[in-house]
Amino acid sequence: MKKIAILFCTGLILYSCATVPLTGRSQLALVPAEEIQPMVNQEYDKVLKENKVVTNTADGQKVLKVGNRMAKAVESYLVSQGYQDLANSFDWEFNLIQSDDVNAWCMPGGKVAFYTGIMPLTLTETGIAVVMGHEIAHAVASHSAERMSTGLLENFGMSLLSSAMGQNPTLTQAILLQSVGVSSELGMLSFSRKHELEADEMGLTFMAIAGYDPREAPIFWQRMLDKENGAAPPEFLSTHPASQTRIDKLNRNMPEALTFYKGK
């Protein structure tokens, strides 16, 4: 019986694999986006209601401007690469939230939030584009759905979100919140180092496609690392140690990103 269960799970995993656009990495995809999105929309609205949204400020308008510009460019690029359905699946929202936390995040479906605490480190619209590209990449790569698929498989041994909700709604909700990066224990950013580096790579391309100089990306991340100054890292870097490796990889990916940048 145990062997049958193992074979079933193995077959389920093999059948339920997807490929990350642009990078080509195989990922676990047990949970359809349409199952996650209603819960995501509810949680995003909850965040906006429970915090002070300042999108109507000068900084807020910059976040909105950069977000819309990048979303349009990324969608056009996805369509050109044969990802029409993925491009159509996004319902982008960009909001700036009043908070001293140095943080930003993007939920599935394109629900983006910046915190005012990160704005002094962005300095310019191009700096905002560095962060925006990274966050949009999380959505395009379906990192949250991948994490939730893993969580459901580990905790329930099943792929049906509705079944998990019926069996243990509290645990399922916790898995969702951790998957999209909203958790009081884990902080807003809770993606693995693998996902972070993949988002860096894709984000570099996305900002270049939108007409922002990708060479500003390593400079921004250096400012982020400098902010640590021997103390605890900003929440934006909380799930992995600040490392020169990140900047080095951005620089290695730079020649390819620059091929997309018309302003070079």
C-alpha angles and dihedrals in degrees: 000000000000091000091051091052091049092049090048093051092045091051091047092053094047091048093046100056126122134185123241110237115249097004097055094217116154114237138182111259111178097138120065116225091238089062094052100040101074090054091045093052090050093051093046092052089048091054091050092049094047095048137051109261113206102178089131091068125092091260091044091054090051090053089049093047095049092043095052092045093051095043091054092048094046093048091051091049093048090052090050089053094051099262098120095140092050092049090051092050096070125095099183124210125175122192136168114217125202106244138122090226114115094229151119134175145176126215123206114287093035103290102158131185130182122190120221089235091072096050097082088058095051091057094178141029088263089056089052088050091057091058093037092053091050092050095044087052090059089057096044091048091048091229092159093053089048092052092046091049089054092046094050092047092049095046104032107014088229141099101213111102091194091056091049091050090052093048100044115353094176094056092042090052090049091051090051093050092049091046094055092040100253110125132127089218100043100034125233094295112063106148123127123256088253090058093044094054091045090051089050091053095046093041091056090057093043095054090047092051089052091053100258118132107254090202087078091066099078089044091054093048090050088057088051092051092045089055089066092064092176093312130103111301121256113270088253087068097033100116098056137029117266105254140177084226090078094055092043091055092049089054091049090053093046099092092057093044091052090059086069095047112093093186093066 
